[in-house]
C-alpha cells in the first residue's frame, strides 16, 4: 500500500500513515515512503467502514455501540488541540475521529492491556478514534506530523485503510 501511495503521488509529497484495521496497527511513513514506525492500535468498537450520519455531532453517551466505527478512507490530517487535553491528530474532523495517545478510560476497559496483547482480537474498544501507545504518538506521530498536514487513510490508513467489513 505504501509503495502505491508514493508511486501514485497520492500523498501529495506529504508524510502519511496507513491503518490496518484487521491487524489493528498503525504505520507512519515519510513522504518518500520510508517507514518511520509502527505500533498496535485500539479502534472503534463497531465493525464497518463508514461513520453513522451525524455521529460527530453527538455526545459520546449517545453513540450506539454499532455506530462506534473507525471509518475507512483517505483523509488530510491536522494537529488538534483541546484545552485540558494532550494534542491529537485529526483524521476525520467532520466525524470527530482522531489518532491520539491511548486514554486511561474506565478500568474495566483495560486499554493499555489491550494494546499490549499479542492479538488484535481485543483491540476494538473506542468510539471510533485510533488510540496508540503514548511513546509512539510522541516519538513518531507528533514528530512526523507536528504542526504540518499529512495524509491518512484507514483500513490499511494515506490515512490508508484495509477494508473492515
KALIN-V834969 format. One record per backbone hydrogen bond with DSSP energy under -1.0 kcal/mol. NH is the residue of the N-H (numbers start at 1). CO is the residue of the C=O. E is the energy in kcal/mol with one decimal. If there is no record, write none. Layout:
BEGIN
NH/CO/E + NH/CO/E
END
This chain:
BEGIN
5/1/-2.5 + 6/2/-2.2 + 7/3/-2.9 + 8/4/-2.6 + 10/5/-1.7 + 12/9/-1.7 + 14/11/-1.5 + 16/29/-1.9 + 17/151/-1.3 + 18/27/-2.8 + 19/153/-1.5 + 19/160/-2.1 + 20/25/-2.6 + 21/155/-2.6 + 25/20/-1.9 + 26/39/-2.9 + 27/18/-2.7 + 28/37/-2.6 + 29/16/-3.4 + 30/34/-2.2 + 33/30/-2.3 + 36/28/-3.3 + 37/28/-1.2 + 39/26/-2.0 + 41/24/-2.4 + 42/131/-2.4 + 43/123/-2.9 + 45/126/-2.5 + 46/68/-2.2 + 55/52/-2.1 + 57/54/-1.8 + 58/55/-1.2 + 62/59/-2.1 + 63/60/-1.7 + 67/64/-1.8 + 68/65/-1.5 + 69/67/-1.5 + 72/49/-2.5 + 75/152/-4.8 + 77/150/-2.5 + 78/90/-1.2 + 80/88/-3.8 + 85/82/-2.4 + 88/80/-1.8 + 89/99/-2.8 + 90/78/-3.2 + 91/97/-2.4 + 92/97/-2.4 + 96/93/-1.7 + 97/92/-2.2 + 99/89/-2.9 + 100/130/-2.6 + 102/132/-2.1 + 109/106/-2.0 + 110/107/-1.2 + 114/110/-2.5 + 115/111/-2.3 + 116/112/-1.7 + 123/120/-1.9 + 125/43/-2.3 + 126/43/-2.3 + 130/98/-2.7 + 131/42/-2.1 + 132/100/-2.2 + 137/133/-2.5 + 138/134/-2.8 + 139/135/-3.1 + 140/136/-2.3 + 141/136/-1.8 + 142/137/-3.7 + 144/140/-2.5 + 145/141/-3.0 + 146/142/-2.1 + 148/145/-2.2 + 151/15/-2.1 + 152/75/-3.4 + 152/158/-1.1 + 153/157/-9.9 + 153/159/-4.6 + 154/73/-1.7 + 156/154/-1.2 + 159/157/-1.6 + 160/17/-1.9 + 160/153/-1.1
END
